[in-house]
Amino acid sequence: MIARSGERIGRPARWAWLAGLGGGITSTLFGAGGPPYVIYLSQRGLTKEQFESTREYLSKNVFLMTATQDDQLGYALDSQWYGIGEFTSTMRDKLSKLTVADVNRAIKKHFSGQNLSVVIITKDAKDLKDRLTSDAPSTIKYDASKPPELLEEDKVIGVLKLQPTSVTITPVDQVFAK
């Protein structure tokens, strides 16, 4: 689609910023999103403490996201496109009004362990495919010691079955061929 000057090509649903926040929460809590955490969050949601910690982090991180003039200009264009106010103040305002119940409601509604499409870039695609399609638990290894409650959560997450129905390996020279 091509838009004429000043014309918008659709607007995101009103909950789009909340869905984006959900992605940020997943990444913030776990270092990376990923299917196991989507499944885990869809079943469990966030505790009040996890929510508060994440919201505090995101409220501060919004300033880092706009640290350079290039970043500020990019977010200014996005804000104008989406019809929201200045990015930093809009996000901090929305985050301050957000509740753990709002986030958990959005998680239940929009997160699912079903019908996920995931792209992974790896050195050994065949080995990854074999591990993804096996029933072996997925264990996380840390370089530093972690709190016992985190290690217990890792055990719960590690035994979740991904059960992919289709795993396709695309050679790098064919990635942009289509």
Backbone as CSV, one residue per row, in Angstrom:
resi,resn,N_x,N_y,N_z,CA_x,CA_y,CA_z,C_x,C_y,C_z
1,MET,0.827,-1.182,0.000,0.000,0.000,0.000,0.871,1.244,0.000
2,ILE,0.422,2.220,-0.671,1.106,3.506,-0.688,0.133,4.551,-0.172
3,ALA,0.609,5.382,0.750,-0.248,6.424,1.307,0.104,7.754,0.672
4,ARG,-0.918,8.546,0.431,-0.678,9.913,-0.020,-0.188,10.720,1.172
5,SER,0.394,11.844,0.911,0.895,12.693,1.979,-0.207,12.973,2.995
6,GLY,0.084,12.721,4.265,-0.870,12.987,5.337,-1.908,11.903,5.541
7,GLU,-1.940,10.889,4.689,-2.926,9.817,4.807,-2.344,8.696,5.661
8,ARG,-3.160,8.102,6.507,-2.711,7.006,7.358,-3.132,5.677,6.764
9,ILE,-2.249,4.689,6.894,-2.584,3.332,6.454,-2.956,2.560,7.708
10,GLY,-4.166,2.674,8.122,-4.637,1.944,9.291,-3.935,2.378,10.562
11,ARG,-4.630,2.256,11.645,-4.057,2.552,12.948,-4.066,1.287,13.762
12,PRO,-3.140,1.156,14.679,-3.138,-0.050,15.496,-4.351,-0.060,16.415
13,ALA,-4.728,-1.254,16.830,-5.823,-1.371,17.794,-5.448,-0.605,19.053
14,ARG,-6.447,-0.172,19.800,-6.199,0.621,21.001,-5.306,-0.106,22.006
15,TRP,-5.308,-1.413,22.002,-4.504,-2.172,22.950,-3.092,-2.419,22.450
16,ALA,-2.731,-1.893,21.264,-1.423,-2.196,20.684,-0.277,-1.791,21.605
17,TRP,-0.395,-0.628,22.242,0.688,-0.204,23.132,0.811,-1.168,24.309
18,LEU,-0.325,-1.718,24.762,-0.292,-2.667,25.863,0.331,-3.985,25.415
19,ALA,0.042,-4.402,24.188,0.663,-5.613,23.650,2.173,-5.402,23.544
20,GLY,2.582,-4.220,23.117,4.010,-3.906,23.067,4.635,-3.922,24.446
21,LEU,3.909,-3.408,25.411,4.386,-3.436,26.784,4.547,-4.877,27.250
22,GLY,3.599,-5.734,26.853,3.707,-7.148,27.223,4.990,-7.762,26.703
23,GLY,5.350,-7.407,25.457,6.617,-7.881,24.903,7.795,-7.348,25.688
24,GLY,7.697,-6.091,26.083,8.760,-5.498,26.895,8.877,-6.160,28.246
25,ILE,7.735,-6.483,28.833,7.739,-7.159,30.127,8.413,-8.518,29.999
26,THR,8.044,-9.264,28.968,8.639,-10.580,28.770,10.149,-10.468,28.628
27,SER,10.602,-9.535,27.817,12.035,-9.362,27.615,12.728,-8.877,28.879
28,THR,12.088,-7.964,29.600,12.678,-7.421,30.811,12.813,-8.482,31.890
29,LEU,11.767,-9.261,32.083,11.801,-10.272,33.138,12.747,-11.409,32.839
30,PHE,12.845,-11.795,31.585,13.545,-13.021,31.265,14.756,-12.828,30.368
31,GLY,15.101,-11.610,30.009,16.266,-11.378,29.186,15.998,-11.577,27.705
32,ALA,15.011,-12.337,27.386,14.593,-12.550,25.994,13.198,-13.130,26.053
33,GLY,12.408,-12.823,25.084,11.058,-13.368,25.057,11.115,-14.852,24.800
34,GLY,10.433,-15.321,23.854,10.531,-16.712,23.477,9.310,-17.509,23.853
35,PRO,9.063,-18.545,23.086,7.879,-19.374,23.299,7.700,-19.914,24.717
36,PRO,8.753,-20.410,25.385,8.507,-20.931,26.738,7.943,-19.880,27.682
37,TYR,8.421,-18.652,27.561,7.955,-17.604,28.451,6.564,-17.111,28.077
38,VAL,6.253,-17.136,26.807,4.894,-16.792,26.378,3.915,-17.797,26.974
39,ILE,4.256,-19.079,26.858,3.397,-20.129,27.424,3.294,-19.946,28.937
40,TYR,4.426,-19.740,29.576,4.477,-19.584,31.032,3.622,-18.400,31.485
41,LEU,3.819,-17.249,30.852,3.052,-16.065,31.239,1.568,-16.226,30.942
42,SER,1.237,-16.893,29.851,-0.181,-17.052,29.519,-0.895,-17.897,30.567
43,GLN,-0.163,-18.756,31.235,-0.763,-19.595,32.266,-0.707,-18.963,33.658
44,ARG,0.301,-18.149,33.895,0.546,-17.660,35.250,0.299,-16.171,35.434
45,GLY,0.625,-15.376,34.417,0.531,-13.929,34.593,1.682,-13.403,35.427
46,LEU,1.573,-12.157,35.839,2.610,-11.526,36.652,2.128,-11.329,38.074
47,THR,3.055,-11.411,39.021,2.734,-11.039,40.397,2.791,-9.520,40.484
48,LYS,2.247,-8.974,41.543,2.289,-7.524,41.743,3.731,-7.040,41.813
49,GLU,4.600,-7.800,42.468,5.999,-7.408,42.604,6.705,-7.410,41.239
50,GLN,6.466,-8.434,40.432,7.061,-8.479,39.098,6.581,-7.301,38.248
51,PHE,5.298,-7.040,38.333,4.718,-5.934,37.577,5.334,-4.606,37.999
52,GLU,5.375,-4.333,39.302,5.899,-3.058,39.805,7.364,-2.871,39.405
53,SER,8.145,-3.927,39.535,9.560,-3.867,39.175,9.724,-3.575,37.685
54,THR,8.939,-4.244,36.867,9.022,-4.055,35.423,8.549,-2.663,35.023
55,ARG,7.457,-2.221,35.626,6.943,-0.887,35.304,7.957,0.191,35.682
56,GLU,8.586,0.034,36.829,9.607,0.998,37.251,10.767,1.016,36.250
57,TYR,11.213,-0.174,35.847,12.294,-0.265,34.870,11.897,0.417,33.556
58,LEU,10.714,0.092,33.042,10.276,0.657,31.759,10.096,2.173,31.842
59,SER,9.621,2.672,32.978,9.440,4.117,33.148,10.775,4.856,33.065
60,LYS,11.826,4.214,33.567,13.158,4.824,33.483,13.771,4.585,32.104
61,ASN,13.545,3.400,31.562,14.155,3.026,30.283,13.656,3.892,29.129
62,VAL,12.469,4.437,29.253,11.925,5.265,28.174,12.835,6.466,27.891
63,PHE,13.552,6.933,28.911,14.493,8.036,28.702,15.714,7.557,27.920
64,LEU,16.151,6.329,28.173,17.289,5.774,27.424,16.922,5.537,25.966
65,MET,15.648,5.197,25.737,15.191,4.951,24.372,15.224,6.219,23.516
66,THR,15.220,7.362,24.172,15.216,8.638,23.449,16.461,9.463,23.793
67,ALA,17.572,8.772,24.016,18.788,9.449,24.470,19.442,10.293,23.387
68,THR,19.360,9.864,22.150,20.028,10.615,21.082,19.009,11.422,20.279
69,GLN,19.509,12.382,19.540,18.622,13.191,18.715,17.943,12.332,17.642
70,ASP,18.674,11.357,17.081,18.077,10.447,16.100,16.905,9.685,16.712
71,ASP,17.103,9.183,17.942,16.022,8.464,18.628,14.820,9.382,18.847
72,GLN,15.073,10.587,19.303,13.994,11.537,19.568,13.209,11.836,18.297
73,LEU,13.914,12.036,17.206,13.234,12.315,15.944,12.422,11.110,15.477
74,GLY,12.992,9.921,15.626,12.265,8.707,15.237,10.989,8.524,16.031
75,TYR,11.074,8.719,17.346,9.875,8.579,18.171,8.888,9.716,17.925
76,ALA,9.388,10.897,17.577,8.480,12.007,17.253,7.674,11.671,16.001
77,LEU,8.338,11.084,15.006,7.622,10.661,13.794,6.594,9.581,14.115
78,ASP,7.007,8.600,14.912,6.070,7.539,15.311,4.873,8.110,16.066
79,SER,5.143,9.020,17.004,4.068,9.615,17.799,3.084,10.363,16.917
80,GLN,3.603,11.081,15.936,2.718,11.799,15.019,1.911,10.797,14.186
81,TRP,2.562,9.756,13.694,1.902,8.734,12.870,0.752,8.074,13.640
82,TYR,1.018,7.706,14.893,0.012,6.992,15.675,-0.968,7.923,16.387
83,GLY,-0.754,9.217,16.267,-1.690,10.163,16.854,-1.652,10.195,18.372
84,ILE,-0.451,9.983,18.935,-0.308,10.065,20.390,0.530,11.287,20.709
85,GLY,0.614,11.618,21.969,1.431,12.757,22.369,2.908,12.434,22.295
86,GLU,3.721,13.326,22.807,5.162,13.126,22.842,5.455,11.779,23.511
87,PHE,6.335,10.989,22.907,6.536,9.597,23.283,6.865,9.398,24.758
88,THR,7.895,10.063,25.260,8.346,9.838,26.629,7.238,10.129,27.634
89,SER,6.604,11.277,27.520,5.558,11.626,28.497,4.325,10.733,28.326
90,THR,3.992,10.375,27.082,2.844,9.494,26.859,3.077,8.129,27.495
91,MET,4.246,7.548,27.251,4.528,6.223,27.802,4.585,6.255,29.327
92,ARG,5.231,7.254,29.891,5.307,7.333,31.361,3.914,7.538,31.967
93,ASP,3.075,8.342,31.305,1.711,8.552,31.785,0.912,7.253,31.729
94,LYS,0.985,6.552,30.589,0.243,5.292,30.456,0.766,4.236,31.426
95,LEU,2.073,4.164,31.601,2.637,3.211,32.547,2.180,3.506,33.976
96,SER,2.087,4.783,34.340,1.689,5.140,35.707,0.239,4.744,36.000
97,LYS,-0.588,4.694,34.954,-2.000,4.346,35.138,-2.269,2.846,34.987
98,LEU,-1.282,2.124,34.504,-1.429,0.697,34.257,-1.439,-0.080,35.565
99,THR,-2.247,-1.126,35.631,-2.288,-1.966,36.826,-1.870,-3.388,36.467
100,VAL,-1.509,-4.146,37.491,-1.154,-5.553,37.270,-2.354,-6.314,36.705
101,ALA,-3.557,-5.932,37.111,-4.764,-6.580,36.573,-4.904,-6.294,35.077
102,ASP,-4.598,-5.062,34.639,-4.633,-4.721,33.209,-3.687,-5.612,32.419
103,VAL,-2.453,-5.732,32.927,-1.439,-6.517,32.217,-1.833,-7.990,32.191
104,ASN,-2.278,-8.523,33.309,-2.657,-9.940,33.338,-3.871,-10.220,32.455
105,ARG,-4.788,-9.278,32.383,-5.936,-9.424,31.486,-5.462,-9.472,30.023
106,ALA,-4.533,-8.592,29.676,-3.984,-8.567,28.307,-3.184,-9.833,28.020
107,ILE,-2.438,-10.312,28.990,-1.679,-11.555,28.821,-2.631,-12.701,28.533
108,LYS,-3.670,-12.828,29.341,-4.644,-13.914,29.140,-5.322,-13.815,27.771
109,LYS,-5.599,-12.597,27.339,-6.312,-12.405,26.083,-5.409,-12.584,24.857
110,HIS,-4.167,-12.101,24.926,-3.346,-12.010,23.729,-2.144,-12.959,23.686
111,PHE,-1.738,-13.516,24.821,-0.621,-14.455,24.820,-1.171,-15.862,24.754
112,SER,-0.534,-16.678,23.954,-0.941,-18.071,23.847,0.271,-18.890,23.450
113,GLY,0.307,-20.111,23.918,1.358,-21.018,23.503,1.012,-21.701,22.194
114,GLN,-0.125,-21.362,21.626,-0.580,-21.982,20.386,-0.318,-21.053,19.207
115,ASN,-0.104,-21.629,18.050,0.016,-20.883,16.790,1.092,-19.796,16.815
116,LEU,2.235,-20.109,17.387,3.333,-19.150,17.403,4.176,-19.311,16.149
117,SER,4.634,-18.210,15.614,5.618,-18.227,14.543,6.881,-17.608,15.106
118,VAL,7.978,-18.329,15.013,9.226,-17.898,15.613,10.333,-18.008,14.571
119,VAL,11.196,-17.004,14.507,12.362,-17.040,13.644,13.589,-17.077,14.547
120,ILE,14.451,-18.047,14.309,15.670,-18.186,15.103,16.846,-18.277,14.141
121,ILE,17.879,-17.508,14.417,19.102,-17.575,13.623,20.144,-18.264,14.487
122,THR,20.711,-19.330,13.954,21.655,-20.113,14.728,22.745,-20.682,13.844
123,LYS,23.853,-21.017,14.461,24.984,-21.590,13.731,24.680,-23.014,13.280
124,ASP,23.981,-23.784,14.125,23.707,-25.193,13.822,22.196,-25.433,13.826
125,ALA,21.553,-25.145,12.702,20.092,-25.231,12.601,19.582,-26.659,12.807
126,LYS,20.287,-27.645,12.293,19.837,-29.034,12.425,19.810,-29.445,13.896
127,ASP,20.847,-29.105,14.639,20.887,-29.436,16.067,19.747,-28.744,16.811
128,LEU,19.503,-27.472,16.507,18.409,-26.755,17.165,17.068,-27.400,16.842
129,LYS,16.860,-27.750,15.591,15.610,-28.411,15.194,15.430,-29.716,15.968
130,ASP,16.496,-30.495,16.077,16.426,-31.761,16.817,16.064,-31.527,18.275
131,ARG,16.657,-30.505,18.884,16.360,-30.219,20.292,14.942,-29.684,20.474
132,LEU,14.476,-28.850,19.536,13.123,-28.305,19.637,12.050,-29.383,19.488
133,THR,12.318,-30.360,18.656,11.306,-31.388,18.389,11.436,-32.593,19.309
134,SER,12.408,-32.590,20.204,12.529,-33.683,21.178,11.718,-33.348,22.425
135,ASP,11.546,-34.320,23.278,10.826,-34.091,24.536,11.769,-33.782,25.690
136,ALA,13.044,-33.569,25.390,14.019,-33.302,26.447,13.736,-31.952,27.095
137,PRO,13.927,-31.862,28.419,13.727,-30.567,29.084,14.756,-29.544,28.607
138,SER,14.367,-28.289,28.648,15.248,-27.194,28.271,15.766,-26.551,29.550
139,THR,17.046,-26.673,29.786,17.612,-26.125,31.014,18.403,-24.863,30.721
140,ILE,18.295,-23.921,31.628,19.007,-22.653,31.501,20.259,-22.742,32.350
141,LYS,21.380,-22.303,31.787,22.640,-22.296,32.529,23.077,-20.852,32.704
142,TYR,23.409,-20.491,33.935,23.834,-19.136,34.247,25.324,-19.108,34.558
143,ASP,25.978,-17.994,34.262,27.387,-17.822,34.597,27.567,-17.438,36.060
144,ALA,26.547,-16.825,36.645,26.613,-16.385,38.039,25.487,-17.053,38.825
145,SER,25.609,-17.035,40.144,24.568,-17.648,40.974,23.282,-16.820,40.896
146,LYS,22.156,-17.507,41.016,20.835,-16.878,40.938,20.036,-17.264,42.171
147,PRO,19.022,-16.465,42.519,18.196,-16.770,43.690,17.472,-18.111,43.506
148,PRO,17.264,-18.845,44.602,16.593,-20.149,44.516,15.211,-20.085,43.870
149,GLU,14.445,-19.003,44.120,13.101,-18.913,43.535,13.162,-18.801,42.001
150,LEU,14.191,-18.136,41.475,14.364,-18.052,40.024,14.710,-19.434,39.458
151,LEU,15.588,-20.151,40.139,15.967,-21.489,39.685,14.777,-22.440,39.723
152,GLU,13.896,-22.263,40.695,12.680,-23.091,40.752,11.749,-22.769,39.586
153,GLU,11.599,-21.472,39.260,10.789,-21.092,38.091,11.379,-21.666,36.807
154,ASP,12.719,-21.642,36.713,13.377,-22.208,35.533,13.039,-23.685,35.366
155,LYS,12.937,-24.407,36.483,12.592,-25.833,36.401,11.173,-26.020,35.856
156,VAL,10.254,-25.161,36.288,8.869,-25.232,35.805,8.814,-24.934,34.308
157,ILE,9.520,-23.887,33.907,9.530,-23.485,32.496,10.242,-24.527,31.640
158,GLY,11.338,-25.063,32.148,12.160,-25.987,31.377,11.474,-27.256,30.947
159,VAL,10.448,-27.682,31.681,9.759,-28.931,31.322,8.514,-28.700,30.468
160,LEU,8.193,-27.437,30.177,7.048,-27.170,29.303,7.328,-27.740,27.922
161,LYS,6.333,-28.340,27.331,6.479,-28.941,26.009,6.115,-27.911,24.943
162,LEU,7.055,-27.611,24.077,6.781,-26.675,22.991,5.916,-27.312,21.924
163,GLN,6.135,-28.559,21.636,5.368,-29.317,20.646,5.207,-28.582,19.315
164,PRO,6.310,-28.213,18.682,6.166,-27.546,17.381,5.595,-28.499,16.339
165,THR,4.713,-27.977,15.528,4.112,-28.815,14.475,4.892,-28.697,13.182
166,SER,5.700,-27.679,13.064,6.473,-27.481,11.850,7.732,-26.699,12.186
167,VAL,8.865,-27.274,11.870,10.136,-26.581,12.036,10.827,-26.618,10.681
168,THR,11.023,-25.460,10.097,11.608,-25.366,8.763,12.976,-24.702,8.857
169,ILE,13.950,-25.304,8.218,15.281,-24.703,8.148,15.414,-24.036,6.782
170,THR,15.692,-22.745,6.816,15.888,-21.987,5.574,17.363,-21.601,5.482
171,PRO,18.057,-22.111,4.479,19.472,-21.739,4.320,19.605,-20.226,4.128
172,VAL,20.694,-19.685,4.638,20.890,-18.241,4.643,20.803,-17.639,3.241
173,ASP,21.265,-18.351,2.219,21.223,-17.790,0.874,19.810,-17.753,0.297
174,GLN,18.848,-18.359,0.995,17.469,-18.354,0.514,16.544,-17.468,1.347
175,VAL,17.074,-16.871,2.430,16.244,-16.089,3.348,15.490,-14.972,2.639
176,PHE,16.147,-14.234,1.775,15.505,-13.107,1.117,15.185,-13.395,-0.349
177,ALA,15.215,-14.663,-0.724,14.991,-15.040,-2.116,13.544,-14.891,-2.545
178,LYS,12.610,-15.048,-1.637,11.188,-15.005,-2.007,10.630,-13.617,-1.954
